[in-house]
Structures are given as C-alpha cells and as structure tokens.
Amino acid sequence: MTDSTTGKEDEERRTKLVKAGVAVGIGSAAIVAALLYASKVKKKKP
C-alpha cells in the first residue's frame, strides 16, 4: 500500500468513528431528556 492509500483509509475510519460517536451522543441526550420529562410528568400527578 502507498502512503496516500493508508492515509485515505485512516481518514475514512476516523470519519466513521466520529459519526458513530455523534450518534451515541445524540442517543444518550435523547434518553436523558425522555427520563427527565417522564419524571416531571409523574411528579405533577398526586
């Protein structure tokens, strides 16, 4: 393999990992928001 091919493969791998990280972060934020919303709804009902 040439250096340009290795560099391109590394860049593609890094891009995929960043996208996966962003997806996990958004999913985690959505779960936290849903839990907070659910706890607020439960507290209002006596």
Secondary structure, DSSP 8 states (H G I E B T S, - for coil): --HHHHHHHHHHHHHHHHHHHHHHHHHHHHHHHHHHHHHHHHHH--
